[in-house]
Amino acid sequence: MTASPLPEPDWRELYDQAACGLLLIDPTGVIVRTNSVFCRLTGFDNDQVVGKPFRRFLTTGAQLFLETRLMPVLGLAGDAIEAALDLHRSDGSVMPTLVNVVRALSPTGSVDYLHVAVFDATTRHSYEHDLLLARRAAESSEFRVRVLQDASDAFAKCRSEEELAEALAAAACTASAAFAAAVMLITPDGLRLAGGVHPVDVAAWPIEREVAASAAQVVINGTTTHSRSEELARAMREARVASATVVPLSLEGRVIGTLTCFFGRDRLFDEADLELQAALGRQAVETVTRIGLQRALEDQARRDPLTGLANRARLQGHLEDLIERRAEAAPISVVFLDLDGFKLVNDQLGHLAGDSVLREVAARLSQMAGPGHLVGRFGGDEFVVVCEQTHPSEVLELAERIRQSIAEEISGIPKSLSVTASIGIAAVAAAVGPITADRLFTAADAAMYRAKEQGKDRVASV
């Protein structure tokens, strides 16, 4: 059976019902023909399109692109594939489109018309917009993770609260693009600047005190500044601060300080901005705990477990530091004492009684020496007081007061087992040869033995 021949196509119907909007534009840029698809896409009637300049339907940005990019390409290549243009719809909305443009040449070679195919790119534009948002969110998340990782590395290297405060301020500036950041810590005397820079006059800036009291984040910008006080607004203007954020630093439910970021322009802060600052603060506070534990362990390692005084290692290190940074002719002395009669206490009353005596002697030594000197247990029943910036005559007086204090009756120890002290003093001025901690300890120890040889319960100097 022979198939029936296909009917001749109606080219006008194909043009009118094409899969895209079609335009024919004359050399002056006026639309001379369109199809129903373009009218349906834009919402305009045929009469509203034909006879009108094509650029009239373009947004300002699309007009600029048409004149500076699309027309030069057509002049060189003769066509343009998938150029992006935003068109106005009849309801005032904007429709993103992709257009294919082809030049139609006359026999003389001059441009007569432009054939334009218009494709609705709304779905593609929405997809690209969502993709852009997702990419920005991923970049933001990557930036956040990188900031927190870098801050964690920096915090791990800190060995003091001051180093940590500086590292936190630097990390906050990086995270928030702030021109300055300040870390304030709460002390018995109030808030103190521990790290970073505080550009605003603190007297006119009550914000950290408010945050420390309320444990709530505070944002200061152009709107809230003047509503607070003219003094605050003036202080911010003088410091060229347009906005700021303050987040509390909390340790085990207790606010220990604040982190403040300063910005040179008025900013709106979203939840992610403040959360990143708060996350940095939480990391830093965890490091505060670690530093505190480390300091406690170091302190414990440098203390005598029985008396709580400095141990031999701490005495040695302290004296070496004093000698290293000693100014010319600055006095440094070592008071070395050994207990007389302590062995009898241990032998007759036992080691518990002996430990009680050592603790009592330590307490009396600390009371007599005062806060300006380092008191330590050198070993066994030997004690040391390291004195700096004290004249030798004053050191001699101190040693005599110590001798008298130790000779006083100790509770629980019979008078027949009384404990006294033989004390030796060595000063830097009396040392022969290079000054070292070992030489001073040795000289003071030798002076103490001379005191014993002279009858005990007395003071001898090098």
C-alpha positions as CSV (number, residue, x, y, z in Angstrom):
1,M,0.0,0.0,0.0
2,T,1.4,3.3,-1.0
3,A,1.7,6.0,1.8
4,S,-0.1,9.2,1.3
5,P,2.3,12.1,0.6
6,L,2.9,14.5,3.5
7,P,1.0,17.8,3.3
8,E,3.0,20.9,2.4
9,P,4.0,22.7,5.7
10,D,2.4,25.9,6.6
11,W,5.5,28.0,7.2
12,R,3.5,30.8,8.8
13,E,2.1,28.4,11.4
14,L,5.6,26.9,12.0
15,Y,6.9,30.4,12.6
16,D,4.1,31.5,14.8
17,Q,4.2,28.3,16.9
18,A,7.9,27.8,17.1
19,A,9.6,26.5,20.3
20,C,10.9,29.9,21.0
21,G,10.0,33.5,20.6
22,L,11.1,34.9,17.2
23,L,11.8,38.5,16.2
24,L,12.8,40.2,13.0
25,I,14.6,43.5,13.6
26,D,15.4,46.0,10.9
27,P,18.7,47.9,10.7
28,T,17.4,50.7,12.8
29,G,16.7,48.3,15.7
30,V,12.9,48.3,15.3
31,I,11.0,45.0,15.5
32,V,9.2,44.4,12.2
33,R,7.9,40.9,12.9
34,T,7.3,38.6,15.9
35,N,5.5,35.4,16.7
36,S,2.8,34.5,19.3
37,V,5.4,32.6,21.5
38,F,7.3,35.9,22.1
39,C,4.1,37.7,23.0
40,R,3.1,34.8,25.3
41,L,6.5,34.9,27.0
42,T,6.5,38.6,27.6
43,G,2.7,39.2,28.0
44,F,2.6,41.9,25.3
45,D,0.2,41.9,22.3
46,N,1.6,41.8,18.8
47,D,0.7,45.4,18.3
48,Q,2.6,46.4,21.4
49,V,5.8,44.7,20.0
50,V,5.9,45.3,16.3
51,G,7.1,48.8,15.4
52,K,8.9,49.3,18.7
53,P,12.6,49.4,19.2
54,F,14.0,46.1,20.5
55,R,16.1,47.9,23.2
56,R,12.8,49.2,24.7
57,F,12.1,45.6,26.0
58,L,15.5,45.2,27.6
59,T,16.6,46.1,31.1
60,T,19.3,48.8,31.5
61,G,22.0,46.2,31.9
62,A,20.8,44.2,28.9
63,Q,20.8,47.4,26.8
64,L,24.4,48.1,27.8
65,F,25.4,44.5,27.0
66,L,23.6,44.7,23.6
67,E,25.5,47.8,22.6
68,T,28.9,47.0,23.9
69,R,29.2,43.2,23.6
70,L,26.5,41.7,21.4
71,M,26.6,44.1,18.4
72,P,30.4,44.0,18.1
73,V,30.3,40.2,18.1
74,L,27.7,40.2,15.3
75,G,29.8,42.6,13.3
76,L,32.7,40.2,13.4
77,A,31.2,36.8,13.5
78,G,27.8,37.3,11.9
79,D,25.9,35.5,14.7
80,A,25.8,35.2,18.5
81,I,24.8,32.0,20.2
82,E,23.2,31.9,23.7
83,A,23.7,35.5,24.7
84,A,22.0,36.3,28.0
85,L,19.6,39.2,28.0
86,D,17.0,40.3,30.6
87,L,13.7,41.4,29.1
88,H,10.8,43.3,30.7
89,R,7.5,41.6,30.8
90,S,4.2,43.5,30.5
91,D,3.6,43.1,34.3
92,G,6.9,44.9,35.1
93,S,8.8,41.7,36.1
94,V,12.1,40.7,34.5
95,M,12.5,37.6,32.5
96,P,16.0,36.1,32.0
97,T,16.4,34.9,28.4
98,L,19.0,33.3,26.1
99,V,19.0,34.7,22.6
100,N,20.5,33.4,19.3
101,V,21.0,36.2,16.8
102,V,21.9,35.9,13.1
103,R,22.6,38.7,10.6
104,A,20.7,38.7,7.3
105,L,22.8,40.3,4.5
106,S,21.5,42.0,1.4
107,P,23.2,41.3,-2.0
108,T,25.3,44.4,-1.5
109,G,26.7,42.9,1.7
110,S,25.1,45.4,4.1
111,V,23.1,44.3,7.1
112,D,19.4,44.4,6.5
113,Y,17.9,42.5,9.3
114,L,18.6,40.6,12.5
115,H,16.9,37.3,13.1
116,V,16.5,36.7,16.9
117,A,15.4,33.6,18.7
118,V,14.4,34.2,22.3
119,F,14.4,31.3,24.9
120,D,12.9,31.6,28.4
121,A,15.8,31.0,30.8
122,T,13.8,31.5,34.0
123,T,14.2,27.9,35.1
124,R,17.9,27.9,34.2
125,H,18.4,31.2,35.9
126,S,16.7,30.0,39.0
127,Y,18.9,26.9,39.0
128,E,22.0,29.0,38.5
129,H,20.9,31.3,41.3
130,D,20.4,28.3,43.6
131,L,23.7,26.9,42.5
132,L,25.4,30.3,43.2
133,L,23.8,30.4,46.6
134,A,24.9,26.8,47.3
135,R,28.4,27.6,46.2
136,R,28.5,30.7,48.4
137,A,27.2,28.7,51.3
138,A,29.9,26.0,50.7
139,E,32.6,28.7,50.4
140,S,31.3,30.3,53.6
141,S,31.3,27.0,55.3
142,E,34.8,26.2,54.0
143,F,36.0,29.7,55.2
144,R,34.4,29.1,58.6
145,V,36.1,25.7,59.0
146,R,39.5,27.2,57.8
147,V,39.2,30.1,60.3
148,L,38.4,27.7,63.2
149,Q,41.2,25.3,62.2
150,D,43.7,28.1,61.9
151,A,42.6,29.5,65.3
152,S,42.8,26.1,66.9
153,D,46.4,25.8,65.6
154,A,47.3,29.2,66.9
155,F,45.6,28.6,70.3
156,A,47.4,25.3,70.8
157,K,50.7,27.2,70.7
158,C,49.7,29.7,73.5
159,R,51.3,29.2,76.9
160,S,49.6,32.2,78.7
161,E,46.3,34.0,78.8
162,E,48.0,37.0,77.2
163,E,49.2,35.0,74.2
164,L,45.8,33.5,73.9
165,A,44.0,36.8,74.0
166,E,46.3,38.2,71.2
167,A,45.6,35.1,69.1
168,L,41.9,35.3,69.6
169,A,41.8,39.0,68.7
170,A,43.8,38.2,65.5
171,A,41.5,35.3,64.6
172,A,38.4,37.5,65.2
173,C,39.7,40.2,62.8
174,T,40.2,37.6,60.1
175,A,36.9,35.9,60.6
176,S,34.8,39.1,60.6
177,A,36.9,41.5,58.5
178,A,37.1,43.8,61.5
179,F,39.7,46.5,61.5
180,A,40.3,45.9,65.3
181,A,39.4,43.4,68.0
182,A,39.8,43.5,71.8
183,V,39.7,40.7,74.3
184,M,38.8,41.9,77.8
185,L,39.2,39.6,80.8
186,I,37.4,40.0,84.2
187,T,39.7,40.6,87.1
188,P,39.0,41.6,90.8
189,D,39.6,45.2,89.8
190,G,37.2,45.0,86.8
191,L,37.8,44.4,83.0
192,R,41.3,44.7,81.6
193,L,42.5,44.6,78.0
194,A,44.3,41.3,77.7
195,G,44.9,41.2,74.0
196,G,44.2,43.1,70.7
197,V,43.3,46.8,70.4
198,H,40.4,48.7,71.9
199,P,40.1,51.9,69.7
200,V,37.1,53.4,71.6
201,D,37.5,55.4,74.8
202,V,36.6,52.8,77.4
203,A,35.2,55.4,79.8
204,A,32.4,56.2,77.2
205,W,32.0,52.5,76.2
206,P,30.0,50.5,78.7
207,I,29.2,47.6,76.3
208,E,31.7,45.0,77.6
209,R,30.5,45.6,81.2
210,E,26.9,45.1,80.0
211,V,27.8,41.8,78.2
212,A,29.9,40.6,81.2
213,A,26.8,41.2,83.4
214,S,24.2,39.8,81.1
215,A,26.2,37.1,79.2
216,A,24.3,38.2,76.1
217,Q,25.7,39.2,72.7
218,V,25.4,42.9,71.8
219,V,25.5,44.5,68.4
220,I,26.2,48.3,68.0
221,N,25.6,50.1,64.7
222,G,24.5,53.5,63.5
223,T,20.9,52.9,64.6
224,T,21.5,51.7,68.1
225,T,24.5,54.0,68.8
226,H,22.5,57.3,69.1
227,S,19.7,55.6,70.9
228,R,22.1,54.7,73.7
229,S,23.9,58.0,74.3
230,E,25.4,60.9,72.5
231,E,28.6,60.3,74.5
232,L,28.9,56.8,73.0
233,A,28.2,58.0,69.5
234,R,30.8,60.7,69.9
235,A,33.4,58.3,71.2
236,M,32.7,55.9,68.2
237,R,33.0,58.8,65.7
238,E,36.3,59.9,67.2
239,A,37.6,56.3,67.0
240,R,36.2,56.0,63.4
241,V,34.1,53.0,64.5
242,A,30.8,52.7,62.7
243,S,29.6,49.4,64.2
244,A,30.8,46.7,66.6
245,T,29.9,43.3,68.0
246,V,30.5,42.0,71.5
247,V,30.2,38.4,72.5
248,P,30.7,36.9,76.0
249,L,33.5,34.5,76.9
250,S,32.1,31.9,79.3
251,L,33.8,29.2,81.3
252,E,31.6,26.6,83.0
253,G,28.6,29.0,83.0
254,R,30.6,31.9,84.3
255,V,31.5,34.9,82.1
256,I,35.3,35.4,82.2
257,G,35.6,38.1,79.6
258,T,34.4,39.5,76.3
259,L,35.4,39.6,72.6
260,T,34.7,42.8,70.8
261,C,35.1,43.4,67.0
262,F,35.2,46.9,65.6
263,F,34.2,47.9,62.0
264,G,34.8,51.1,60.1
265,R,31.5,51.0,58.3
266,D,27.9,50.4,59.4
267,R,27.1,46.7,59.0
268,L,24.2,44.4,59.5
269,F,25.2,41.2,61.2
270,D,23.4,37.9,60.6
271,E,23.4,34.9,62.9
272,A,26.3,33.3,61.1
273,D,28.5,36.3,61.8
274,L,27.9,36.2,65.5
275,E,28.0,32.5,65.7
276,L,31.5,32.4,64.2
277,Q,32.7,34.9,66.7
278,A,31.1,32.9,69.5
279,A,32.7,29.7,68.2
280,L,36.1,31.3,68.3
281,G,35.4,32.4,71.8
282,R,34.4,28.9,72.8
283,Q,37.6,27.5,71.4
284,A,39.7,30.1,73.2
285,V,37.9,29.4,76.5
286,E,38.7,25.7,76.1
287,T,42.3,26.7,75.7
288,V,42.1,28.8,78.9
289,T,41.1,25.6,80.8
290,R,44.1,23.8,79.2
291,I,46.5,26.7,80.1
292,G,45.1,26.7,83.7
293,L,45.6,23.0,84.1
294,Q,49.1,23.2,82.5
295,R,50.0,26.0,84.8
296,A,48.7,24.1,87.8
297,L,50.7,21.0,86.9
298,E,53.8,23.1,86.3
299,D,53.3,24.9,89.6
300,Q,52.8,21.6,91.4
301,A,56.0,20.2,89.8
302,R,57.9,23.2,91.2
303,R,56.5,23.0,94.7
304,D,57.5,20.9,97.7
305,P,54.5,18.5,98.3
306,L,54.8,18.5,102.1
307,T,55.2,22.2,102.8
308,G,53.8,23.9,99.7
309,L,57.0,26.0,99.4
310,A,59.1,26.2,96.3
311,N,61.2,23.1,95.7
312,R,64.8,23.0,94.9
313,A,64.3,23.2,91.1
314,R,62.2,26.3,91.4
315,L,64.7,27.9,93.8
316,Q,67.5,27.2,91.3
317,G,65.6,28.5,88.3
318,H,64.5,31.6,90.2
319,L,68.0,32.5,91.4
320,E,69.4,31.9,87.9
321,D,66.8,34.3,86.4
322,L,67.6,37.0,89.0
323,I,71.3,36.7,88.2
324,E,70.7,36.8,84.5
325,R,68.6,40.0,84.6
326,R,70.5,41.5,87.5
327,A,71.3,45.2,87.2
328,E,74.9,46.3,88.0
329,A,75.4,46.2,91.8
330,A,71.8,45.1,92.4
331,P,71.9,43.1,95.7
332,I,71.0,39.4,95.6
333,S,71.3,37.2,98.8
334,V,70.7,33.6,99.7
335,V,69.6,32.7,103.3
336,F,70.3,29.0,103.9
337,L,69.1,27.4,107.1
338,D,69.2,23.9,108.6
339,L,67.1,22.8,111.6
340,D,69.0,21.9,114.8
341,G,67.4,19.1,116.8
342,F,65.1,17.9,114.0
343,K,66.6,14.4,113.9
344,L,65.7,13.8,117.6
345,V,62.1,14.8,116.9
346,N,62.0,12.3,114.0
347,D,63.7,9.5,116.0
348,Q,61.7,9.9,119.2
349,L,58.3,11.2,118.0
350,G,58.1,9.6,114.5
351,H,58.0,11.0,111.0
352,L,54.4,12.4,111.4
353,A,55.6,14.7,114.1
354,G,58.7,15.5,112.0
355,D,56.4,16.4,109.1
356,S,54.3,18.6,111.3
357,V,57.5,20.5,112.4
358,L,58.6,21.0,108.8
359,R,55.1,22.5,107.9
360,E,55.2,24.8,110.9
361,V,58.7,26.0,110.1
362,A,57.6,26.6,106.5
363,A,54.7,28.7,107.7
364,R,56.9,30.8,110.0
365,L,59.5,31.3,107.2
366,S,56.8,32.5,104.8
367,Q,55.4,34.9,107.4
368,M,58.8,36.3,108.3
369,A,60.1,36.6,104.7
370,G,57.0,38.4,103.3
371,P,55.9,38.6,99.7
372,G,59.1,40.1,98.3
373,H,61.3,37.0,98.7
374,L,61.0,33.4,97.5
375,V,61.0,30.8,100.3
376,G,61.7,27.2,99.5
377,R,62.6,23.8,100.9
378,F,66.0,22.8,99.7
379,G,65.7,19.2,100.9
380,G,65.2,17.3,104.2
381,D,65.3,19.9,107.0
382,E,67.1,22.5,104.9
383,F,65.3,25.7,103.8
384,V,66.3,28.7,101.6
385,V,65.1,32.2,101.3
386,V,66.2,34.0,98.1
387,C,66.2,37.8,98.5
388,E,66.5,40.4,95.7
389,Q,66.8,44.2,95.9
390,T,67.5,43.9,99.6
391,H,70.6,45.4,101.3
392,P,72.9,42.9,103.0
393,S,72.2,44.5,106.4
394,E,68.5,44.1,105.9
395,V,69.0,40.4,104.9
396,L,71.0,39.9,108.1
397,E,68.1,41.4,110.1
398,L,65.7,39.2,108.3
399,A,67.8,36.1,109.1
400,E,67.9,37.0,112.8
401,R,64.1,37.4,112.9
402,I,63.7,34.0,111.2
403,R,66.1,32.4,113.8
404,Q,64.1,33.9,116.6
405,S,60.8,32.8,115.1
406,I,61.9,29.2,114.6
407,A,63.3,29.0,118.1
408,E,59.8,29.6,119.6
409,E,57.9,26.6,120.9
410,I,56.2,24.4,118.4
411,S,52.9,23.0,119.4
412,G,53.0,19.2,120.2
413,I,56.8,19.2,120.5
414,P,58.2,18.8,124.1
415,K,60.6,21.6,125.2
416,S,63.2,18.9,125.7
417,L,63.1,18.4,121.9
418,S,63.2,22.0,121.0
419,V,64.0,22.9,117.4
420,T,66.3,25.8,116.4
421,A,68.0,26.9,113.1
422,S,71.6,27.4,112.0
423,I,71.5,30.1,109.3
424,G,74.1,31.0,106.6
425,I,74.0,34.0,104.3
426,A,75.7,34.5,101.0
427,A,75.4,37.7,98.9
428,V,76.4,38.3,95.3
429,A,78.9,40.9,96.4
430,A,80.7,38.3,98.5
431,A,81.0,35.7,95.7
432,V,84.4,35.1,94.2
433,G,84.6,34.5,90.5
434,P,81.7,34.2,88.1
435,I,78.3,34.6,89.8
436,T,76.1,31.4,89.5
437,A,73.2,30.0,91.5
438,D,75.3,27.0,92.5
439,R,78.1,29.1,93.8
440,L,75.7,31.2,95.9
441,F,73.9,28.1,97.3
442,T,77.3,26.5,98.1
443,A,78.6,29.7,99.8
444,A,75.4,30.0,101.9
445,D,75.6,26.3,102.8
446,A,79.2,26.7,104.0
447,A,78.2,29.8,106.1
448,M,75.4,27.7,107.6
449,Y,77.9,25.0,108.7
450,R,80.1,27.6,110.3
451,A,77.0,28.7,112.3
452,K,76.6,25.1,113.5
453,E,80.3,24.8,114.4
454,Q,80.0,28.0,116.4
455,G,77.3,26.5,118.6
456,K,74.1,26.3,116.4
457,D,71.0,28.6,116.7
458,R,72.9,31.5,115.2
459,V,73.5,33.4,111.9
460,A,76.8,33.4,110.0
461,S,77.6,35.3,106.8
462,V,80.2,34.7,104.0
